[in-house]
Amino acid sequence: MRSKRKHRESEVSTDSLNDIMFFLLLFFLILSTMVSPNAIKVNLPKATPNVTVENEKKPIHLAVTKDRNYFLNNAPINKTELKTKLEALTQKNTNPTVLMHLDKELSIQDEIDIMTICYELKCKTVLATAATQH
């Protein structure tokens, strides 16, 4: 009788392949962040704009300090004058926007009062905030 030989099966070690794939992935991730998306250099033509921005497109700036000092487009006003001055500024605008720079120490009631006036005058309101760093 013939004895059967034991056949050794060849094995390939794949332990190092994981490391190689990881390093390739890292390499391409780092490389892709360094590539400029605007790689094509184009000299763009220059033109002087002849269209001016009308007052109705500019937002109305309203600033209120923590001492409740009111400023409308950098001009100091009283709180009692706020509605009449805003009304005069918004009559010219078809779609007025009020950019509110309110101190963080103001009470919520002060903010609600301002927003109520803007709502009555049909103004869009935008609350300006400080940029945060992550």
C-alpha positions as CSV (number, residue, x, y, z in Angstrom):
1,M,0.0,0.0,0.0
2,R,1.0,3.3,-0.8
3,S,1.3,5.8,2.0
4,K,-0.2,9.1,1.3
5,R,2.1,12.0,1.6
6,K,1.0,14.9,3.7
7,H,0.7,17.9,1.5
8,R,1.6,21.1,3.1
9,E,-0.7,23.9,2.1
10,S,1.1,27.1,1.4
11,E,0.1,30.0,3.6
12,V,0.4,33.7,3.0
13,S,0.9,35.9,5.9
14,T,-1.6,38.8,5.7
15,D,-0.6,40.5,9.0
16,S,1.5,43.1,7.3
17,L,-1.1,43.8,4.6
18,N,-3.3,45.5,7.2
19,D,-0.4,47.8,8.1
20,I,0.3,48.6,4.5
21,M,-3.3,49.4,3.7
22,F,-3.6,51.6,6.8
23,F,-0.5,53.6,5.7
24,L,-1.8,53.9,2.2
25,L,-5.1,55.2,3.5
26,L,-3.4,57.7,5.7
27,F,-1.1,58.8,2.8
28,F,-4.0,59.5,0.4
29,L,-6.1,61.2,3.1
30,I,-3.3,63.6,3.9
31,L,-2.5,64.1,0.2
32,S,-6.1,64.9,-0.7
33,T,-6.3,67.6,1.9
34,M,-3.2,69.3,0.5
35,V,-4.5,69.3,-3.1
36,S,-6.0,72.6,-4.1
37,P,-9.5,72.3,-5.5
38,N,-8.8,75.3,-7.8
39,A,-5.8,73.8,-9.4
40,I,-6.5,75.4,-12.8
41,K,-5.1,78.9,-12.8
42,V,-7.3,81.3,-14.7
43,N,-6.7,85.1,-15.0
44,L,-10.2,86.5,-14.5
45,P,-11.1,89.7,-16.2
46,K,-11.7,92.8,-14.1
47,A,-14.6,95.1,-14.4
48,T,-15.8,98.2,-12.6
49,P,-19.3,97.6,-11.3
50,N,-21.8,100.3,-12.3
51,V,-24.5,99.0,-10.1
52,T,-24.7,100.5,-6.7
53,V,-26.3,98.9,-3.7
54,E,-29.5,100.7,-2.9
55,N,-30.5,101.6,0.7
56,E,-33.3,99.1,0.6
57,K,-30.9,96.2,0.3
58,K,-28.8,97.3,3.3
59,P,-29.8,96.0,6.7
60,I,-30.7,98.4,9.5
61,H,-28.2,98.1,12.4
62,L,-29.7,98.2,15.9
63,A,-27.3,98.0,18.8
64,V,-28.2,97.9,22.5
65,T,-25.6,98.1,25.2
66,K,-25.9,96.4,28.6
67,D,-26.8,99.9,30.1
68,R,-29.8,99.9,27.6
69,N,-28.4,102.6,25.4
70,Y,-29.9,102.2,21.9
71,F,-28.1,103.0,18.7
72,L,-29.9,102.9,15.3
73,N,-27.4,102.8,12.4
74,N,-24.7,104.0,14.9
75,A,-26.9,107.0,15.9
76,P,-27.9,107.2,19.6
77,I,-31.7,107.1,20.2
78,N,-34.1,106.7,23.1
79,K,-36.1,103.5,23.5
80,T,-39.3,105.5,23.1
81,E,-38.1,106.7,19.7
82,L,-37.2,103.2,18.5
83,K,-40.5,102.4,16.9
84,T,-41.0,105.7,15.1
85,K,-37.4,105.8,13.8
86,L,-37.5,102.2,12.7
87,E,-40.9,102.9,11.0
88,A,-39.3,105.8,9.1
89,L,-36.4,103.7,7.9
90,T,-38.6,100.7,6.9
91,Q,-41.1,102.7,4.8
92,K,-38.5,103.1,2.1
93,N,-37.7,99.3,2.1
94,T,-39.8,96.7,0.5
95,N,-38.2,93.9,2.5
96,P,-36.5,95.5,5.6
97,T,-34.0,93.5,7.7
98,V,-32.9,94.6,11.1
99,L,-29.5,93.3,12.3
100,M,-29.6,93.3,16.1
101,H,-26.4,93.7,18.1
102,L,-27.6,93.0,21.6
103,D,-25.5,92.7,24.7
104,K,-25.6,89.3,26.2
105,E,-26.4,90.8,29.6
106,L,-29.7,92.3,28.4
107,S,-32.9,90.7,29.8
108,I,-35.0,88.5,27.6
109,Q,-37.8,91.0,28.0
110,D,-35.7,93.7,26.3
111,E,-35.0,91.4,23.4
112,I,-38.7,90.4,23.1
113,D,-39.7,94.1,23.1
114,I,-37.4,94.8,20.2
115,M,-38.5,91.8,18.3
116,T,-42.1,92.7,18.8
117,I,-41.6,96.1,17.3
118,C,-39.8,94.6,14.4
119,Y,-42.6,92.1,13.9
120,E,-45.2,94.8,13.9
121,L,-43.2,96.7,11.2
122,K,-42.9,93.4,9.2
123,C,-39.1,93.4,9.5
124,K,-36.9,90.4,9.3
125,T,-34.6,90.2,12.3
126,V,-31.1,88.8,12.5
127,L,-29.4,88.4,15.9
128,A,-25.6,89.0,15.6
129,T,-23.5,86.7,17.8
130,A,-19.8,86.5,18.5
131,A,-17.8,83.9,16.7
132,T,-16.8,80.9,18.8
133,Q,-13.6,79.0,18.4
134,H,-13.7,75.2,18.6
